[in-house]
Amino acid sequence: MGLLGKGAYATAYLADQLGTDRRAVVKIANRHVLEEDGSDVVRGQFLDEARAATRVVHPNLVTIYTTGETSDGLPAIAMEFVPGDSFDSLLERSAPLSFAQLDCIRQVASALAEVHRNGVVHRDVSPGNVIVTAGFGGFTAKLLDFGIAKVAGSSSRSFGPAGTPRYVAMEQIHGNATTASDVFSLGAVLWWALTGVEYLIEHKTIGAIVTHMSNQTDAPDPRAVNPDVPPSLAQLVQQMLHPDPERRISARQVAEGWPKVLRAAKRWRRHRSIPPDASTMLKVLVVEPDRVAQLQIVEFVKRMGCEVRSTMDPRAATRGAHGVFDVVILSTRLSVSPVAVARHLVEYFPEQTLIIAQHPESAWVDPVTTGAIGSFGIPGQLTQLAELLEKKTKREVTAVSEESALDPAVLAGWSTRRPFLRARILTFLGSMPEWLLDLGEGGDRVADSCAEMERASRELGALHLTRLVHTYRMLHHADELPNRDSFIDEIEREYQRVFTALRDILKGEDP
């Protein structure tokens, strides 16, 4: 019916299957390739592609219909036609992607997990080899093109390129592709989906990409490019893009861990949407002589909801009155000894929290010996900075009222049924994260989740939590919630009190 695309060794056509209403893709080897590179090599590669794609049946993989030859002897494969958009087109238009669109990554990871279980390494996981279809049920992604796949038990050598630049792990460049190499490639796809820019886009040639990757010793941090990336997703990217394949997580771990990662990301995003209270904002001083690094840190810290000042002069940290700054971020690129400055600040300004910004070209400064609470690397470890700042801003949970988190009279009623109490507590603690997530998403599940939360809270004597959830449900039903996120924060704070009390019961202590 028409030409879909032409590659180095094959051409793909849109076809109509005779006698049916089904369309298909027919991939046919280019004749000149058979003549130049040998018929056996190309035929072996086509056979491997068919073997790789037919070993696994998965909803996120294309289906192979048949293989054979054209009437003039060219190897051919007929496969499922997937209407939709290539993932790279979606990324070019929409990245950074929404949480709903990001589910495509989970789907591809699920497909790869099954592919790997069946002894196949794809070796060309890239946005151009993923087709995305949008429907009423959300987005569906399908992984295509096993043209250079490595199949366990095959003796044929690969034909064509060893993958797509910027999506190829270093060990694959050296000819040692493994399942971890596919995870690296998917991590590079996720990098683009989260940051809005293609991985290693700053390196314009293949040589520059290879040189950069050869010098990498740690996984890059996407928050260095886009500070709005949630910490849980940033950590996942780092686990997928680690230079050492032995330290990468598996495709199955990505797929199975995705719901937990996404819940944490949504919770973080929801909390960030609450306007900061000026009275509780951290006051941060950035002491950094490198102007580029200074701007990077300042913009990131601002996005964390902090009040920020910056300087190239470390003396600025000692000129103000005590209590002017809550946190001082001190660079290791100072013209004077950063260790001496750090120790001076810790000794004479103990109320300030000190964090070290480590530069790769400067001598390492041990945060422990200087009295700092920790350090992070420039430019790739802003996730660590976020964690340090969040640790600093974490306030102790205080009681909403003078009453206990759990009502003693209700607990007394469980005195003769302690085993049943333990089971109810475990069920409650296991269900609460999902219920809270339903509240945050504000969908159809809000009323049901509130009702379940009320019942379980009342049963365990968490009466103040019960009242909060009941009020939330009534206001939600009347569409009169003035600030949903703040109300959910209040529920979560009370739940932390309840959680602590229930944990003490499980440990056999008095609540």
WOUR-V453433 format. One record per pair of residues at least 24 apart in sequence whose C-alpha atoms are under 8 Angstrom apart, sorted by the first residue. I is the first residue (numbers start at 0). J is the second residue. D is the distance in whole Angstrom. If there is no record, write none. Layout:
i->I j->J d->D
i->I j->J d->D
This chain:
i->7 j->159 d->7
i->8 j->32 d->6
i->8 j->159 d->7
i->13 j->80 d->8
i->22 j->79 d->7
i->22 j->80 d->6
i->23 j->77 d->7
i->23 j->78 d->6
i->23 j->79 d->5
i->23 j->80 d->5
i->24 j->77 d->6
i->24 j->78 d->5
i->24 j->79 d->6
i->24 j->80 d->5
i->25 j->75 d->7
i->25 j->76 d->6
i->25 j->77 d->4
i->25 j->78 d->6
i->26 j->75 d->5
i->26 j->76 d->5
i->26 j->77 d->6
i->27 j->69 d->8
i->27 j->73 d->7
i->27 j->74 d->6
i->27 j->75 d->4
i->27 j->76 d->7
i->28 j->73 d->6
i->28 j->74 d->6
i->28 j->75 d->6
i->29 j->73 d->8
i->30 j->73 d->7
i->40 j->155 d->7
i->40 j->156 d->7
i->40 j->157 d->8
i->40 j->158 d->7
i->41 j->158 d->7
i->42 j->74 d->6
i->43 j->155 d->6
i->43 j->156 d->8
i->44 j->146 d->7
i->44 j->147 d->7
i->44 j->155 d->7
i->44 j->156 d->7
i->44 j->157 d->7
i->44 j->158 d->7
i->45 j->74 d->7
i->45 j->75 d->7
i->45 j->76 d->8
i->45 j->146 d->7
i->47 j->146 d->8
i->47 j->148 d->7
i->47 j->149 d->8
i->47 j->150 d->7
i->47 j->153 d->7
i->47 j->155 d->8
i->48 j->144 d->8
i->48 j->145 d->5
i->48 j->146 d->5
i->48 j->147 d->7
i->48 j->148 d->6
i->49 j->76 d->7
i->49 j->145 d->8
i->50 j->150 d->8
i->51 j->119 d->6
i->51 j->145 d->7
i->51 j->148 d->7
i->51 j->149 d->8
i->51 j->150 d->6
i->52 j->145 d->7
i->54 j->114 d->8
i->54 j->117 d->7
i->55 j->113 d->7
i->55 j->114 d->6
i->55 j->117 d->7
i->57 j->110 d->6
i->57 j->113 d->8
i->58 j->110 d->8
i->58 j->141 d->8
i->59 j->106 d->6
i->59 j->107 d->7
i->59 j->109 d->8
i->59 j->110 d->6
i->59 j->139 d->8
i->59 j->140 d->6
i->59 j->141 d->4
i->59 j->142 d->6
i->60 j->110 d->6
i->60 j->141 d->5
i->60 j->142 d->5
i->60 j->143 d->7
i->61 j->141 d->6
i->61 j->142 d->7
i->61 j->143 d->6
i->81 j->130 d->7
i->82 j->130 d->8
i->82 j->132 d->7
i->83 j->130 d->6
i->83 j->131 d->5
i->83 j->132 d->5
i->83 j->133 d->7
i->84 j->130 d->6
i->84 j->131 d->5
i->84 j->132 d->6
i->85 j->126 d->7
i->85 j->127 d->6
i->85 j->128 d->7
i->85 j->129 d->6
i->85 j->130 d->4
i->85 j->131 d->6
i->86 j->126 d->5
i->86 j->127 d->6
i->86 j->128 d->8
i->86 j->129 d->5
i->86 j->130 d->6
i->86 j->131 d->6
i->87 j->126 d->5
i->87 j->127 d->5
i->90 j->191 d->7
i->90 j->192 d->6
i->90 j->195 d->7
i->93 j->195 d->8
i->94 j->191 d->7
i->94 j->192 d->5
i->94 j->193 d->7
i->94 j->194 d->7
i->94 j->195 d->4
i->94 j->196 d->8
i->95 j->191 d->7
i->95 j->192 d->5
i->95 j->193 d->5
i->95 j->194 d->6
i->95 j->195 d->4
i->96 j->192 d->5
i->96 j->193 d->6
i->96 j->195 d->8
i->98 j->261 d->8
i->99 j->137 d->7
i->99 j->138 d->7
i->100 j->137 d->8
i->100 j->138 d->6
i->101 j->192 d->7
i->102 j->138 d->7
i->103 j->131 d->8
i->103 j->138 d->7
i->103 j->139 d->6
i->103 j->140 d->5
i->104 j->185 d->8
i->104 j->189 d->7
i->105 j->253 d->7
i->105 j->254 d->5
i->105 j->257 d->6
i->106 j->139 d->8
i->106 j->140 d->6
i->106 j->141 d->8
i->106 j->254 d->7
i->107 j->140 d->7
i->107 j->141 d->7
i->107 j->142 d->6
i->108 j->182 d->8
i->108 j->185 d->8
i->108 j->250 d->5
i->108 j->251 d->7
i->108 j->253 d->6
i->108 j->254 d->5
i->109 j->250 d->7
i->109 j->251 d->6
i->109 j->253 d->8
i->109 j->254 d->5
i->110 j->142 d->8
i->111 j->181 d->8
i->111 j->250 d->6
i->111 j->251 d->8
i->112 j->249 d->8
i->112 j->250 d->5
i->112 j->251 d->5
i->112 j->254 d->8
i->115 j->178 d->6
i->118 j->150 d->6
i->118 j->151 d->5
i->119 j->148 d->7
i->119 j->149 d->6
i->119 j->150 d->5
i->119 j->151 d->6
i->119 j->178 d->8
i->120 j->148 d->6
i->120 j->149 d->5
i->120 j->150 d->7
i->120 j->176 d->7
i->120 j->177 d->6
i->120 j->178 d->6
i->120 j->181 d->7
i->121 j->145 d->6
i->121 j->147 d->7
i->121 j->148 d->4
i->121 j->149 d->6
i->121 j->181 d->7
i->122 j->147 d->6
i->122 j->148 d->6
i->122 j->149 d->7
i->122 j->161 d->7
i->122 j->162 d->6
i->122 j->167 d->8
i->122 j->171 d->8
i->122 j->176 d->7
i->122 j->180 d->7
i->122 j->181 d->6
i->123 j->147 d->7
i->123 j->148 d->8
i->123 j->161 d->8
i->123 j->162 d->5
i->123 j->163 d->6
i->123 j->166 d->8
i->123 j->167 d->8
i->123 j->181 d->7
i->123 j->184 d->8
i->124 j->162 d->8
i->124 j->163 d->8
i->124 j->166 d->7
i->124 j->181 d->6
i->124 j->184 d->6
i->124 j->185 d->6
i->125 j->163 d->7
i->125 j->166 d->6
i->125 j->184 d->6
i->125 j->185 d->7
i->125 j->188 d->6
i->126 j->188 d->6
i->164 j->205 d->7
i->164 j->208 d->8
i->165 j->198 d->6
i->165 j->199 d->6
i->165 j->200 d->8
i->165 j->208 d->7
i->166 j->198 d->8
i->168 j->242 d->8
i->169 j->209 d->8
i->169 j->212 d->7
i->169 j->213 d->7
i->169 j->242 d->7
i->170 j->244 d->8
i->178 j->249 d->8
i->179 j->244 d->6
i->179 j->245 d->8
i->179 j->247 d->7
i->179 j->248 d->8
i->179 j->249 d->7
i->179 j->250 d->8
i->180 j->244 d->7
i->182 j->239 d->6
i->182 j->240 d->8
i->182 j->247 d->8
i->182 j->248 d->8
i->182 j->249 d->7
i->182 j->250 d->6
i->183 j->239 d->5
i->183 j->240 d->5
i->183 j->241 d->8
i->183 j->247 d->8
i->184 j->240 d->8
i->185 j->239 d->8
i->186 j->236 d->6
i->186 j->237 d->8
i->186 j->239 d->5
i->186 j->240 d->6
i->187 j->236 d->8
i->187 j->240 d->7
i->189 j->236 d->7
i->190 j->221 d->7
i->190 j->236 d->7
i->193 j->221 d->8
i->193 j->225 d->8
i->193 j->228 d->6
i->194 j->221 d->6
i->194 j->222 d->8
i->194 j->224 d->6
i->194 j->225 d->5
i->194 j->228 d->7
i->195 j->225 d->8
i->212 j->242 d->8
i->215 j->242 d->7
i->216 j->242 d->6
i->217 j->241 d->6
i->217 j->242 d->6
i->218 j->242 d->6
i->218 j->379 d->8
i->219 j->379 d->5
i->219 j->380 d->7
i->220 j->379 d->5
i->220 j->380 d->5
i->220 j->381 d->7
i->220 j->382 d->7
i->221 j->379 d->8
i->222 j->379 d->8
i->222 j->380 d->8
i->222 j->381 d->6
i->222 j->382 d->7
i->223 j->295 d->8
i->223 j->378 d->6
i->223 j->379 d->6
i->223 j->380 d->7
i->223 j->381 d->6
i->226 j->299 d->6
i->226 j->302 d->7
i->227 j->302 d->8
i->229 j->264 d->5
i->229 j->267 d->6
i->229 j->268 d->7
i->230 j->264 d->7
i->230 j->267 d->8
i->230 j->382 d->6
i->230 j->385 d->8
i->231 j->260 d->6
i->231 j->261 d->8
i->231 j->263 d->6
i->231 j->264 d->6
i->232 j->260 d->6
i->232 j->261 d->7
i->232 j->264 d->7
i->233 j->382 d->7
i->234 j->382 d->8
i->235 j->260 d->8
i->262 j->436 d->7
i->266 j->436 d->8
i->266 j->439 d->8
i->269 j->439 d->7
i->269 j->484 d->7
i->270 j->484 d->7
i->270 j->488 d->8
i->271 j->303 d->8
i->271 j->304 d->8
i->273 j->484 d->7
i->273 j->485 d->7
i->275 j->304 d->6
i->280 j->304 d->7
i->280 j->305 d->5
i->280 j->306 d->6
i->281 j->305 d->5
i->281 j->306 d->6
i->281 j->324 d->8
i->281 j->325 d->6
i->281 j->326 d->7
i->281 j->392 d->7
i->282 j->306 d->5
i->282 j->307 d->6
i->282 j->323 d->7
i->282 j->324 d->5
i->282 j->325 d->5
i->282 j->326 d->6
i->283 j->307 d->5
i->283 j->308 d->6
i->283 j->324 d->6
i->283 j->325 d->6
i->283 j->326 d->5
i->283 j->327 d->6
i->283 j->328 d->7
i->284 j->308 d->5
i->284 j->309 d->6
i->284 j->310 d->8
i->284 j->316 d->7
i->284 j->324 d->7
i->284 j->326 d->6
i->284 j->327 d->5
i->284 j->328 d->6
i->285 j->309 d->5
i->285 j->310 d->6
i->285 j->327 d->6
i->285 j->328 d->5
i->285 j->329 d->6
i->286 j->310 d->5
i->286 j->311 d->5
i->286 j->312 d->7
i->286 j->313 d->6
i->286 j->316 d->8
i->286 j->327 d->7
i->286 j->328 d->6
i->286 j->329 d->5
i->286 j->330 d->6
i->287 j->311 d->5
i->287 j->312 d->8
i->287 j->329 d->7
i->287 j->330 d->5
i->287 j->332 d->7
i->287 j->333 d->7
i->288 j->312 d->7
i->288 j->330 d->8
i->288 j->332 d->7
i->288 j->333 d->6
i->289 j->332 d->8
i->292 j->377 d->7
i->292 j->378 d->7
i->299 j->381 d->8
i->303 j->385 d->7
i->313 j->340 d->7
i->316 j->344 d->8
i->317 j->344 d->7
i->317 j->348 d->8
i->321 j->348 d->7
i->321 j->350 d->8
i->322 j->350 d->7
i->322 j->351 d->7
i->324 j->351 d->6
i->325 j->350 d->7
i->325 j->351 d->5
i->325 j->352 d->6
i->326 j->351 d->5
i->326 j->352 d->5
i->326 j->353 d->6
i->326 j->354 d->7
i->327 j->351 d->7
i->327 j->352 d->6
i->327 j->353 d->5
i->327 j->354 d->6
i->328 j->353 d->6
i->328 j->354 d->5
i->328 j->355 d->6
i->328 j->356 d->6
i->329 j->353 d->7
i->329 j->354 d->6
i->329 j->355 d->5
i->329 j->356 d->6
i->330 j->355 d->6
i->330 j->356 d->5
i->330 j->357 d->6
i->330 j->358 d->7
i->331 j->355 d->7
i->331 j->356 d->6
i->331 j->357 d->6
i->331 j->358 d->6
i->331 j->361 d->6
i->331 j->362 d->7
i->331 j->363 d->8
i->331 j->364 d->7
i->332 j->358 d->7
i->332 j->361 d->6
i->337 j->364 d->8
i->338 j->364 d->7
i->338 j->369 d->6
i->341 j->369 d->6
i->341 j->370 d->7
i->341 j->371 d->8
i->342 j->369 d->5
i->342 j->370 d->7
i->345 j->369 d->8
i->345 j->370 d->6
i->345 j->371 d->8
i->396 j->492 d->6
i->396 j->495 d->7
i->396 j->496 d->7
i->397 j->496 d->8
i->398 j->493 d->7
i->398 j->496 d->7
i->399 j->493 d->7
i->404 j->460 d->8
i->404 j->461 d->6
i->404 j->462 d->8
i->404 j->463 d->7
i->404 j->493 d->8
i->404 j->496 d->6
i->404 j->497 d->5
i->404 j->500 d->7
i->405 j->459 d->7
i->405 j->460 d->5
i->405 j->461 d->5
i->405 j->462 d->7
i->405 j->497 d->7
i->405 j->500 d->7
i->405 j->510 d->8
i->406 j->460 d->5
i->406 j->461 d->6
i->406 j->462 d->7
i->407 j->460 d->7
i->408 j->460 d->8
i->409 j->458 d->8
i->409 j->459 d->7
i->409 j->460 d->5
i->410 j->459 d->7
i->410 j->460 d->6
i->421 j->505 d->7
i->423 j->459 d->8
i->424 j->459 d->8
i->424 j->501 d->7
i->427 j->455 d->7
i->428 j->498 d->7
i->435 j->487 d->8
i->435 j->491 d->8
i->438 j->487 d->7
i->439 j->484 d->7
i->439 j->487 d->7
i->445 j->472 d->8
i->446 j->472 d->6
i->446 j->476 d->8
i->461 j->497 d->7
i->463 j->493 d->8
i->464 j->490 d->7
i->464 j->493 d->6
i->464 j->494 d->7
